[in-house]
Amino acid sequence: MPENYQHLIVCPKCRKRRVYLREIDFEFWYFCQACSYEWKV
């Protein structure tokens, strides 16, 4: 399991706990591996 896995975060689109934290250009984004939804932290 990658260290950026966010086990407490639920995806607002598919309601699954498959959310990871990604950093892009010094901004943090949540990324759901189940449905590929991305949203800003």
DSSP file (Angstrom, degrees, kcal/mol; ACC not computed):
  #  RESIDUE AA STRUCTURE BP1 BP2  ACC     N-H-->O    O-->H-N    N-H-->O    O-->H-N    TCO  KAPPA ALPHA  PHI   PSI    X-CA   Y-CA   Z-CA
    1    1 A M              0   0    0      0, 0.0     4,-0.0     0, 0.0     0, 0.0   0.000 360.0 360.0 360.0 124.0    0.0    0.0    0.0
    2    2 A P    >   -     0   0    0      0, 0.0     3,-1.5     0, 0.0     0, 0.0  -0.252 360.0-121.8 -63.4 152.0    1.5    3.4   -1.0
    3    3 A E  T 3  S+     0   0    0      1,-0.3     0, 0.0     3,-0.0     0, 0.0   0.655 108.2  64.8 -71.6 -13.2    2.2    5.8    1.7
    4    4 A N  T 3  S+     0   0    0      2,-0.1    17,-2.2    17,-0.0     2,-0.3   0.327  71.2 123.5 -92.5   9.8    0.0    8.4    0.1
    5    5 A Y  B <   -A   20   0A   0     -3,-1.5     2,-0.9    15,-0.2    15,-0.2  -0.559  52.7-151.6 -70.3 128.3   -3.2    6.3    0.6
    6    6 A Q    >   -     0   0    0     13,-3.2     3,-1.1    -2,-0.3    13,-0.5  -0.794  16.0-179.9-106.0  91.3   -5.8    8.3    2.5
    7    7 A H  T 3  S+     0   0    0     -2,-0.9    -1,-0.2     1,-0.3    13,-0.1   0.665  78.1  51.5 -71.6 -15.2   -7.8    5.7    4.4
    8    8 A L  T 3  S+     0   0    0     11,-0.1     2,-0.4     2,-0.0    -1,-0.3   0.593  90.1  92.6 -94.7 -10.6  -10.1    8.2    6.1
    9    9 A I    <   -     0   0    0     -3,-1.1    10,-0.5    10,-0.2     2,-0.4  -0.702  59.7-157.4 -91.5 131.5  -11.1   10.1    2.9
   10   10 A V        -     0   0    0     -2,-0.4     7,-0.2     7,-0.1    -2,-0.0  -0.896  26.0-113.3-105.9 134.2  -14.2    9.0    1.0
   11   11 A C     >  -     0   0    0      5,-2.5     4,-1.8    -2,-0.4     5,-0.0  -0.475  17.3-145.7 -65.5 128.6  -14.6    9.9   -2.6
   12   12 A P  T  4 S+     0   0    0      0, 0.0    -1,-0.2     0, 0.0    -2,-0.0   0.688  95.3  46.8 -70.3 -16.3  -17.4   12.4   -3.1
   13   13 A K  T  4 S+     0   0    0      3,-0.1    -2,-0.0     1,-0.0    -3,-0.0   0.917 130.7  12.3 -91.1 -50.8  -18.3   10.8   -6.5
   14   14 A C  T  4 S-     0   0    0      2,-0.1     3,-0.1    23,-0.0    -1,-0.0   0.462  90.3-130.1-110.7  -2.4  -18.4    7.1   -5.9
   15   15 A R     <  +     0   0    0     -4,-1.8     2,-0.3     1,-0.2    -5,-0.0   0.687  61.2 134.2  63.7  21.9  -18.3    7.0   -2.1
   16   16 A K        -     0   0    0      2,-0.0    -5,-2.5    -5,-0.0     2,-1.1  -0.712  62.3-127.2-100.6 155.6  -15.4    4.5   -2.0
   17   17 A R  S    S+     0   0    0     -2,-0.3    -7,-0.1    -7,-0.2    -8,-0.1  -0.535  74.1 112.7 -97.1  66.5  -12.3    4.7    0.2
   18   18 A R        +     0   0    0     -2,-1.1    15,-3.0     2,-0.1     2,-0.4  -0.230  43.9 142.1-124.8  40.9   -9.8    4.3   -2.6
   19   19 A V  E     - B   0  32A   0    -10,-0.5   -13,-3.2   -13,-0.5     2,-0.3  -0.702  27.3-174.5 -99.3 135.1   -8.4    7.8   -2.3
   20   20 A Y  E     -AB   5  31A   0     11,-2.9    11,-2.9    -2,-0.4     2,-0.5  -0.863  23.2-123.5-121.2 156.1   -4.8    8.8   -2.7
   21   21 A L  E     - B   0  30A   0    -17,-2.2     2,-0.4    -2,-0.3     9,-0.2  -0.879  29.3-175.6-102.3 129.2   -3.0   12.1   -2.2
   22   22 A R  E     - B   0  29A   0      7,-3.3     7,-3.3    -2,-0.5     2,-0.5  -0.958  16.8-146.2-125.2 144.0   -1.0   13.5   -5.2
   23   23 A E  E     + B   0  28A   0     -2,-0.4     2,-0.5     5,-0.2     5,-0.2  -0.946  19.7 175.2-111.0 122.3    1.2   16.6   -5.4
   24   24 A I  E >  S- B   0  27A   0      3,-2.9     3,-1.3    -2,-0.5    -2,-0.0  -0.973  72.5 -20.6-128.4 115.7    1.2   18.5   -8.7
   25   25 A D  T 3  S-     0   0    0     -2,-0.5    -1,-0.1     1,-0.3     3,-0.1   0.907 126.3 -51.7  53.0  47.8    3.1   21.8   -9.0
   26   26 A F  T 3  S+     0   0    0      1,-0.2     2,-0.4    -3,-0.0    -1,-0.3   0.619 117.9 111.5  65.8  15.1    3.1   22.3   -5.2
   27   27 A E  E <   -B   24   0A   0     -3,-1.3    -3,-2.9     2,-0.0     2,-0.4  -0.934  63.5-132.8-115.5 144.8   -0.7   21.8   -5.1
   28   28 A F  E     -B   23   0A   0     -2,-0.4    13,-2.4    -5,-0.2     2,-0.4  -0.814  24.5-178.3-102.7 136.2   -2.2   18.8   -3.4
   29   29 A W  E     -BC  22  40A   0     -7,-3.3    -7,-3.3    -2,-0.4     2,-0.4  -0.961  23.5-133.1-130.0 144.6   -5.0   16.8   -5.0
   30   30 A Y  E     -BC  21  39A   0      9,-3.6     9,-2.1    -2,-0.4     2,-0.4  -0.816  23.9-166.3 -92.1 141.4   -7.0   13.9   -3.9
   31   31 A F  E     -BC  20  38A   0    -11,-2.9   -11,-2.9    -2,-0.4     2,-0.6  -0.991  11.9-146.2-131.8 124.3   -7.3   11.1   -6.5
   32   32 A C  E  >  -B   19   0A   0      5,-2.9     4,-1.8    -2,-0.4   -13,-0.2  -0.798   4.2-163.9 -91.5 121.1   -9.8    8.2   -6.4
   33   33 A Q  T  4 S+     0   0    0    -15,-3.0    -1,-0.1    -2,-0.6   -14,-0.1   0.728  85.7  59.8 -76.2 -20.3   -8.4    5.1   -7.8
   34   34 A A  T  4 S+     0   0    0    -16,-0.3    -1,-0.2     1,-0.1   -15,-0.1   0.927 128.3   6.5 -73.9 -44.5  -11.9    3.5   -8.1
   35   35 A C  T  4 S-     0   0    0      2,-0.1    -2,-0.2   -17,-0.1    -1,-0.1   0.377  94.7-119.7-122.8   2.6  -13.5    6.1  -10.4
   36   36 A S     <  +     0   0    0     -4,-1.8     2,-0.2     1,-0.2    -3,-0.1   0.661  56.6 155.9  67.4  18.6  -10.5    8.4  -11.3
   37   37 A Y        -     0   0    0     -5,-0.2    -5,-2.9    -6,-0.0     2,-0.4  -0.572  23.6-163.3 -75.9 139.3  -12.2   11.4   -9.8
   38   38 A E  E     +C   31   0A   0     -2,-0.2     2,-0.3    -7,-0.2    -7,-0.2  -0.972  13.1 169.1-124.7 138.6   -9.8   14.2   -8.8
   39   39 A W  E     -C   30   0A   0     -9,-2.1    -9,-3.6    -2,-0.4     2,-0.1  -0.995  36.0-101.0-148.8 153.3  -10.4   17.1   -6.5
   40   40 A K  E      C   29   0A   0     -2,-0.3   -11,-0.2   -11,-0.2    -9,-0.0  -0.410 360.0 360.0 -75.9 143.1   -8.3   19.8   -4.8
   41   41 A V              0   0    0    -13,-2.4    -1,-0.1    -2,-0.1   -12,-0.1   0.485 360.0 360.0 -71.1 360.0   -7.4   19.4   -1.1
